[in-house]
Amino acid sequence: MAIGNAVERGFTVYVYDEKGHLIFTQPKGNSASDGLKGYTTSTVNIKRGFTVYTYDTKGRLIYTTPAR
């Protein structure tokens, strides 16, 4: 199942598959600069604080990196 869309609403990031079904949600963080930074068909990047978190198509954390 591939990621078709990712949107930020309020304090939550919603990730949908290519058919529009919700796959998973993640909190976006509290800072104005926090939130969805981008997505591909296989990953979603969300910044929280000083870290960018990368999630796979099942919502599992696969990578973290310091935010620039």
LINLIN-V239672 format. One line per field, one symbol per residue. phi: phi as a letter, one per 30 degrees, with the letter a starting at -180 (. if undefined). A space follows every 50 residues. Layout:
# LINLIN-V239672
phi: ???
This chain:
# LINLIN-V239672
phi: .cdcabbcbicbccccddcjddcabbdcjcddddkdclabdbbbcbcbic bccccddciddcabbddc
